[in-house]
Amino acid sequence: MNKRNIYNWTMQILMWLAAGITAGLTLFLLGYVLYKGLPNITWELLSTKPSYLTDRIGILPDILNTVYIILTTLVFVIPLGVGAAIYLTEYASNKRVVAMIEYAAETLSGIPSIIYGLFGSLFFCQFMDLDKSLLAGALTLVIMNLPTVMRTTQESLKTVPQSYREGAFGLGAGKWRVIRTVVLPGCVDGVVTGCILSIGRIVGESAALLFTAGFAHALNGFVDALFTSGSTLTVALYMYATEGGEFGVAFAIAAILMILTLIINLSASLIGKYFERKKNA
């Protein structure tokens, strides 16, 4: 066996080893969290709010707050992210401006979430006088997730063949009509995938929300909850594990979040494949 074959076999073994370690750590983490958390998930835990008089622990307010903050964030981030991507890809002619905006978006995506929390606390909570509320947390998450939605939409727009646009222009369609009827339907899979991945980041965020949304376990309606302090599932996990010492509840919430993450990632993959098959049909 010559040196080249030895080198190739060595590299293959190392790559298989690295892949095995990565997969093993992932499965171990998933199995450990589910093993510790699933036995602690009860209907009472999911359907009630905390009661300090009876020492009852319930995470229904945290589940609802998580849903509220997801919906509020998506209402703002989808139009902004998709609109910015359409402008940069279809309308902007100054390449230098486009490059600057893309660089700014990439920089935003690399900033630690704790810095977003500090900014949200100073700007949304204090300067805009929103105090600690779900709305302040949602607006902070909009800034965090804007690069994800914008970049995924941009890449999807670029996959639409230029011949589709030229054919539509040749038939007399205007710019916006071409984008609305030809370009966007051809890249809707990437837009939907970007939105689903943003939901995953929203669900898993805690550091920024500690500074902006607060950690109250109050059960409110949608409108009232937006202007009051509220704890999401990740913040509740942090509070129960560090302040209350309720590790069983913390692992139960961790298991719920793990399952939600798996569902979100699986949904993104399935939706992407569905639209891909529909596009090729």
Protein Blocks (a to p, Z undefined) as FASTA:
>chain_A
ZZklmmmmmmmmmmmmmmmmmmmmmmmmmmmmmmmmmmmpcfklmmpccdfklopacfkl
mmmmmmmmmmmmmmmmmmmmmmmmmmmmmmmmblklmmmmmmmmmmmmmpcfklmmmmmm
mmmmmmnonojcfklmmmmmmmmmmmmmmmmmmmmmmmpcfklmmmmmmnopafklmmmm
mmmmmmmmmmmmmmmmmmmmmmmpmklmmmmnopadbdcdfklmmmpccddfklmmmmmm
mmnopaklmmmmmmmmmmmmmmmmmmmmmmmmmmmmmmmZZ
